[in-house]
Amino acid sequence: MYELIKLSNLEKQIYICLLEIIFTRIIGRYLKKVEFQQRPLNFFENSVITVALQGMAASQIFSFLIMDYCFVTKDGIIALDVLSFIIASRNLYSCVMSPKIANSFLEKIKTEMDAARENLMEEVKKHYKEKTNVAKESLKKLEDRFKGLTNPLANQEQSQASEAEIRETKAKIAEQYEAIEKLQLDFIGENRRQLDAYENVLKVCRQRIKETKKVRDENRMAELEKNESLYQKRIEQYTKETEESQQKYLNDKGAVIKDKGAKKEYLKFIENSKKNLGKNTLIDQNGRIIRAVTSMDAERVFYLVSKTKSTVRFAFGLVANTESVIRFPGEEDIILYFNEEFRVHPSALEQMDVIPDGRKKDDLKNMLELTQKFNAEVKTKENTGNYLTKKETRDYLKKIGDLLKKEEYRFISDTEIEVFIKETLNNKLTKLADKQKSYFENLKPEVVYRLRQVVEDDDRLDSKSMQVVVKLAEERGVANDPREIANCIEIVKIHMNDRVKELRANAQQNQPMGDTAVTEEDAEKLERVKEAKAKHEKQKKELNDEFNTNIEKLKKALDNGEIDGRSHDTERKKLYKQRDGEKEKMIAEFRKVLEVNRIKQLKQPNKKDLYAGILYNLLETNSEQMRALNNKISEKIA
């Protein structure tokens, strides 16, 4: 390779051109990365890039001046000199046109990215229109074909259409509707991404305006304010386009609902949702509605809502505390609230309405009917200044509990939550400090369901047990998570059961010899009991075998016409009576053997006393047992 001083003028200009291209691309890529991160350049980045750009510009100007001087003063000018001068001029032009400051270069990169983003969006719109038109044409052909297959008078040639053809065409129509819906959702997504991008860019632009005001750079300020105005216009444009595309999707979704009642409830749900935006924008609320209706069989759900005269809206995040049931806005989720009583995610509705093989079941319908009737009764009572009696509430809770437990649905109604909080959980929190009681405030329905699972129907979990549970949760650092507290309840229950077994076993082994020694007489008694049990089992088996044989003979006699039905029933009753009599005799004989050979029972510690002792040890200030239990849990998790 030549030393730089020995290079020809042409080679020098080519190398300068290549270095400029490479260097510019490296800086450009870095600045694109900065722009993607939506952040301004820091002082170090700004200084290094600015020095590099200005140094490169100075070298290009200096190289051009030398080349210009050589070109003017040289006697004989050849073609290579002309070519060298042209390349030098190109380098100078590039130097003049390129930014010399890092922030200016970053703005150029941003402008190019914005233009590329707009071009891409134009392509997306174009492809969306083309694909949608093709899909709609295909759908129209399929629907015309379906009409012809199902209406022989309209097309005599297809009057003999098979069921298979009709089913196949119907399935293709459904697929085509899904394809059009997917195109619409993809287009909505692209519009939303563009909107989010411009909102982020506007945020950065305004931050840069604040920074520029401090240094009082008027030219830079004017440029940034111009960009701010452009971004605001783009945001307005994409806000409008996104809202329109969302509304079109929702309108098209409603247009294919055939049942009038279902369509009415669907439109009512959309209208009410838009009236109650909360902190959401219209775009956010539309997106929420779209996610809800696409997560369920909308036509089926709104049909059942209409048929059962139910109500449905978005839930506002039911929570429960130790005093009562309260509500707070929760605009971010899509939980549906039926009849002001039943909250469920729309994707979970299918398991209440459809069996895995595709057949329909009535659980969702029954749930809506039950909660609608209950809600109507509550309102009627309230309007007359009365309340439901405890018996009426218990009857309702039994019905809804039976319905939910039938298929082990993991749902819980508002009334179940309120009754559980007031009548069960509150009683178990009486010995907790105020701070500890706060762990059980603002509980979401799914958390209450989980707590009810581990707390209900367990008399051992009293207020003292809950002290142990909360102490364990604090020891593990999870006291602020009610789900983890529920896990701690299960851990304490398992630990107490294991500890009781261990203590009782130890107590049995440590009894005085006079109480526990097995004498020769006791050994003989045990042997006689063992023999009697084996004899009893053998007799029971022989009796059952004989009975089954006689029943089978009786059935064959009836089938062969040897006896009539009345005689068959009479003989059958005799056989059952005979078997039961023999069983009672066998059991009486075995019990007599057990009574004669009874051995004195070993003394066992009282279970209640053991529980109290275990809880006391766990609640000690510096409880070794609690730390050991926590370490044991940590080891299992690891």
TAUR-V905082 format. One record per residue. N is the residue number from 0. RES is the residue in one small letter. OMEGA is omega in radians with two decimals (none if undefined). Layout:
# TAUR-V905082
{{N;RES;OMEGA} {N;RES;OMEGA}}
This chain:
# TAUR-V905082
{{0;m;-3.12} {1;y;2.89} {2;e;-3.02} {3;l;-3.08} {4;i;-3.09} {5;k;-3.13} {6;l;3.05} {7;s;3.14} {8;n;3.14} {9;l;-3.13} {10;e;3.12} {11;k;-3.10} {12;q;3.11} {13;i;3.13} {14;y;3.11} {15;i;3.13} {16;c;-3.13} {17;l;3.12} {18;l;3.13} {19;e;-3.14} {20;i;-3.11} {21;i;-3.09} {22;f;3.14} {23;t;-3.14} {24;r;3.12} {25;i;3.12} {26;i;3.14} {27;g;3.14} {28;r;3.14} {29;y;-3.13} {30;l;3.05} {31;k;3.11} {32;k;3.10} {33;v;-3.12} {34;e;3.09} {35;f;3.14} {36;q;3.11} {37;q;3.12} {38;r;3.06} {39;p;3.06} {40;l;3.04} {41;n;-3.04} {42;f;-3.09} {43;f;3.13} {44;e;-3.12} {45;n;-3.10} {46;s;-3.09} {47;v;-3.09} {48;i;3.12} {49;t;3.10} {50;v;-3.13} {51;a;-3.14} {52;l;-3.12} {53;q;3.08} {54;g;3.12} {55;m;3.11} {56;a;3.14} {57;a;-3.14} {58;s;3.14} {59;q;3.11} {60;i;3.13} {61;f;3.14} {62;s;-3.14} {63;f;-3.14} {64;l;3.10} {65;i;-3.12} {66;m;3.13} {67;d;3.13} {68;y;3.13} {69;c;-3.09} {70;f;-3.11} {71;v;-3.02} {72;t;-3.09} {73;k;-3.11} {74;d;-3.10} {75;g;-3.13} {76;i;3.14} {77;i;-3.08} {78;a;-3.12} {79;l;3.10} {80;d;3.10} {81;v;3.13} {82;l;3.11} {83;s;-3.13} {84;f;3.12} {85;i;3.13} {86;i;3.10} {87;a;3.10} {88;s;3.11} {89;r;3.12} {90;n;3.12} {91;l;3.12} {92;y;3.12} {93;s;3.13} {94;c;-3.12} {95;v;-3.04} {96;m;-3.07} {97;s;3.08} {98;p;3.13} {99;k;-3.13} {100;i;-3.06} {101;a;-3.11} {102;n;3.09} {103;s;3.10} {104;f;3.13} {105;l;3.11} {106;e;3.10} {107;k;3.11} {108;i;-3.12} {109;k;3.12} {110;t;3.11} {111;e;3.14} {112;m;3.11} {113;d;3.13} {114;a;3.13} {115;a;3.12} {116;r;3.13} {117;e;3.11} {118;n;3.12} {119;l;-3.13} {120;m;3.08} {121;e;3.09} {122;e;3.13} {123;v;3.13} {124;k;-3.12} {125;k;-3.14} {126;h;3.13} {127;y;3.13} {128;k;-3.12} {129;e;-3.11} {130;k;3.14} {131;t;3.12} {132;n;3.13} {133;v;-3.11} {134;a;-3.13} {135;k;3.08} {136;e;3.11} {137;s;3.12} {138;l;-3.14} {139;k;3.11} {140;k;-3.14} {141;l;3.13} {142;e;3.08} {143;d;3.12} {144;r;-3.13} {145;f;3.10} {146;k;3.13} {147;g;-3.13} {148;l;-3.08} {149;t;3.12} {150;n;-3.08} {151;p;-3.12} {152;l;-3.13} {153;a;-3.10} {154;n;-3.05} {155;q;-3.10} {156;e;-3.10} {157;q;-3.09} {158;s;-3.12} {159;q;-3.10} {160;a;-3.13} {161;s;3.08} {162;e;-3.13} {163;a;3.12} {164;e;-3.14} {165;i;3.14} {166;r;-3.12} {167;e;3.13} {168;t;3.12} {169;k;3.12} {170;a;3.12} {171;k;3.09} {172;i;3.13} {173;a;3.11} {174;e;-3.11} {175;q;3.06} {176;y;3.13} {177;e;3.13} {178;a;3.12} {179;i;3.10} {180;e;-3.14} {181;k;3.09} {182;l;3.14} {183;q;-3.13} {184;l;3.10} {185;d;-3.13} {186;f;3.07} {187;i;3.13} {188;g;3.12} {189;e;3.09} {190;n;-3.12} {191;r;3.11} {192;r;3.08} {193;q;3.14} {194;l;3.14} {195;d;3.14} {196;a;-3.13} {197;y;3.08} {198;e;3.09} {199;n;3.13} {200;v;3.13} {201;l;3.12} {202;k;3.12} {203;v;-3.13} {204;c;3.14} {205;r;3.06} {206;q;3.11} {207;r;3.08} {208;i;3.10} {209;k;-3.13} {210;e;-3.11} {211;t;3.11} {212;k;-3.12} {213;k;-3.12} {214;v;3.07} {215;r;3.06} {216;d;-3.01} {217;e;3.13} {218;n;3.12} {219;r;3.14} {220;m;3.13} {221;a;3.14} {222;e;-3.13} {223;l;3.11} {224;e;3.06} {225;k;3.10} {226;n;3.14} {227;e;3.13} {228;s;3.13} {229;l;-3.11} {230;y;3.11} {231;q;3.10} {232;k;3.13} {233;r;3.12} {234;i;3.09} {235;e;-3.14} {236;q;-3.08} {237;y;3.03} {238;t;3.14} {239;k;-3.11} {240;e;3.14} {241;t;3.12} {242;e;-3.14} {243;e;-3.13} {244;s;3.07} {245;q;-3.13} {246;q;3.12} {247;k;3.12} {248;y;-3.12} {249;l;3.09} {250;n;3.14} {251;d;3.12} {252;k;3.13} {253;g;-3.09} {254;a;-3.09} {255;v;3.06} {256;i;-3.03} {257;k;-3.09} {258;d;-3.07} {259;k;3.14} {260;g;3.12} {261;a;-3.14} {262;k;-3.14} {263;k;3.14} {264;e;3.10} {265;y;-3.14} {266;l;3.11} {267;k;3.11} {268;f;3.14} {269;i;-3.11} {270;e;-3.14} {271;n;3.14} {272;s;-3.14} {273;k;3.10} {274;k;-3.10} {275;n;-3.10} {276;l;-3.04} {277;g;3.11} {278;k;-3.11} {279;n;2.91} {280;t;3.10} {281;l;3.11} {282;i;3.13} {283;d;-3.11} {284;q;3.06} {285;n;3.11} {286;g;3.11} {287;r;3.12} {288;i;-3.12} {289;i;3.13} {290;r;-3.14} {291;a;-3.05} {292;v;3.09} {293;t;3.13} {294;s;-3.10} {295;m;3.00} {296;d;-2.97} {297;a;-3.10} {298;e;-3.13} {299;r;-3.09} {300;v;-3.12} {301;f;3.02} {302;y;3.13} {303;l;3.08} {304;v;3.14} {305;s;-3.06} {306;k;-3.10} {307;t;-3.12} {308;k;-3.10} {309;s;3.03} {310;t;3.10} {311;v;3.06} {312;r;3.03} {313;f;3.09} {314;a;3.09} {315;f;3.00} {316;g;3.10} {317;l;3.02} {318;v;3.12} {319;a;3.01} {320;n;-3.04} {321;t;-3.13} {322;e;-3.01} {323;s;3.08} {324;v;-3.13} {325;i;-3.12} {326;r;3.06} {327;f;-3.11} {328;p;3.09} {329;g;-2.96} {330;e;-2.99} {331;e;-3.05} {332;d;-3.13} {333;i;3.10} {334;i;3.11} {335;l;-3.06} {336;y;-3.08} {337;f;3.02} {338;n;3.13} {339;e;-3.01} {340;e;-2.92} {341;f;-3.08} {342;r;-3.10} {343;v;3.06} {344;h;-3.07} {345;p;-3.13} {346;s;-3.12} {347;a;-3.09} {348;l;-3.07} {349;e;-3.11} {350;q;3.08} {351;m;-3.01} {352;d;-3.04} {353;v;3.01} {354;i;-3.11} {355;p;-3.14} {356;d;3.06} {357;g;-3.14} {358;r;-3.12} {359;k;2.98} {360;k;-2.92} {361;d;-3.04} {362;d;3.14} {363;l;3.11} {364;k;-3.14} {365;n;3.11} {366;m;3.13} {367;l;3.13} {368;e;-3.09} {369;l;-3.11} {370;t;3.11} {371;q;3.14} {372;k;3.14} {373;f;-3.13} {374;n;3.12} {375;a;3.13} {376;e;3.12} {377;v;-3.12} {378;k;3.13} {379;t;3.12} {380;k;-3.11} {381;e;-3.14} {382;n;3.13} {383;t;3.10} {384;g;-3.13} {385;n;3.09} {386;y;3.09} {387;l;3.08} {388;t;3.11} {389;k;3.14} {390;k;3.12} {391;e;3.12} {392;t;3.13} {393;r;3.12} {394;d;3.12} {395;y;-3.13} {396;l;3.11} {397;k;-3.13} {398;k;-3.10} {399;i;3.08} {400;g;3.12} {401;d;-3.13} {402;l;-3.10} {403;l;-3.12} {404;k;-3.09} {405;k;3.14} {406;e;3.14} {407;e;3.07} {408;y;-3.10} {409;r;3.13} {410;f;3.09} {411;i;-3.10} {412;s;-3.14} {413;d;-3.10} {414;t;3.08} {415;e;3.12} {416;i;-3.08} {417;e;-3.13} {418;v;3.13} {419;f;-3.13} {420;i;-3.03} {421;k;-2.97} {422;e;-3.08} {423;t;-3.01} {424;l;-3.11} {425;n;-3.12} {426;n;-3.11} {427;k;-3.10} {428;l;-2.98} {429;t;-3.08} {430;k;3.14} {431;l;3.03} {432;a;-3.10} {433;d;3.13} {434;k;3.14} {435;q;3.09} {436;k;-3.13} {437;s;3.08} {438;y;-3.06} {439;f;3.07} {440;e;3.09} {441;n;-3.14} {442;l;3.08} {443;k;-3.08} {444;p;-3.12} {445;e;3.10} {446;v;3.08} {447;v;3.10} {448;y;-3.12} {449;r;3.12} {450;l;3.13} {451;r;3.12} {452;q;-3.02} {453;v;-3.06} {454;v;-3.03} {455;e;3.05} {456;d;3.06} {457;d;-3.05} {458;d;-3.11} {459;r;-3.08} {460;l;3.10} {461;d;-3.08} {462;s;3.13} {463;k;3.08} {464;s;3.14} {465;m;3.03} {466;q;3.11} {467;v;-3.12} {468;v;-3.11} {469;v;3.11} {470;k;3.09} {471;l;3.12} {472;a;3.11} {473;e;3.11} {474;e;-3.13} {475;r;3.13} {476;g;-3.10} {477;v;-3.04} {478;a;-3.13} {479;n;3.12} {480;d;-3.09} {481;p;3.10} {482;r;3.12} {483;e;3.06} {484;i;3.08} {485;a;3.09} {486;n;3.12} {487;c;3.09} {488;i;3.13} {489;e;3.13} {490;i;3.14} {491;v;3.12} {492;k;3.14} {493;i;-3.13} {494;h;-3.12} {495;m;3.10} {496;n;-3.14} {497;d;-3.10} {498;r;3.11} {499;v;3.11} {500;k;-3.12} {501;e;-3.12} {502;l;-3.14} {503;r;3.09} {504;a;3.12} {505;n;3.14} {506;a;3.14} {507;q;-3.12} {508;q;-3.06} {509;n;3.07} {510;q;3.06} {511;p;-3.07} {512;m;-3.12} {513;g;-3.13} {514;d;-2.96} {515;t;-3.08} {516;a;3.11} {517;v;-3.12} {518;t;3.10} {519;e;3.13} {520;e;3.12} {521;d;-3.14} {522;a;3.11} {523;e;3.09} {524;k;3.13} {525;l;3.14} {526;e;3.12} {527;r;3.11} {528;v;3.13} {529;k;3.12} {530;e;-3.12} {531;a;3.13} {532;k;3.13} {533;a;3.12} {534;k;-3.14} {535;h;3.13} {536;e;3.13} {537;k;3.13} {538;q;3.14} {539;k;3.13} {540;k;3.14} {541;e;3.13} {542;l;-3.14} {543;n;3.13} {544;d;3.13} {545;e;3.14} {546;f;-3.14} {547;n;3.11} {548;t;-3.13} {549;n;3.12} {550;i;3.13} {551;e;3.11} {552;k;-3.12} {553;l;3.13} {554;k;3.12} {555;k;3.13} {556;a;3.10} {557;l;-3.14} {558;d;-3.11} {559;n;3.11} {560;g;-3.13} {561;e;3.08} {562;i;3.10} {563;d;-3.08} {564;g;-3.12} {565;r;3.12} {566;s;3.13} {567;h;-3.12} {568;d;-3.13} {569;t;-3.13} {570;e;-3.13} {571;r;3.11} {572;k;3.12} {573;k;3.14} {574;l;3.13} {575;y;-3.13} {576;k;3.12} {577;q;-3.14} {578;r;-3.12} {579;d;3.10} {580;g;3.13} {581;e;3.12} {582;k;-3.13} {583;e;3.12} {584;k;-3.14} {585;m;-3.12} {586;i;3.14} {587;a;3.12} {588;e;-3.11} {589;f;3.12} {590;r;3.13} {591;k;3.10} {592;v;3.14} {593;l;-3.11} {594;e;-3.13} {595;v;-3.03} {596;n;-3.14} {597;r;3.09} {598;i;-3.14} {599;k;-3.11} {600;q;3.08} {601;l;3.10} {602;k;3.12} {603;q;3.10} {604;p;3.11} {605;n;-3.07} {606;k;-3.12} {607;k;3.12} {608;d;3.12} {609;l;3.12} {610;y;-3.12} {611;a;3.13} {612;g;3.14} {613;i;-3.14} {614;l;3.14} {615;y;-3.14} {616;n;-3.13} {617;l;-3.07} {618;l;3.09} {619;e;-3.04} {620;t;3.12} {621;n;-2.99} {622;s;3.05} {623;e;-3.13} {624;q;-3.13} {625;m;3.13} {626;r;3.12} {627;a;3.12} {628;l;3.12} {629;n;3.13} {630;n;3.12} {631;k;3.11} {632;i;-3.11} {633;s;3.13} {634;e;-3.14} {635;k;3.12} {636;i;-3.13} {637;a;none}}
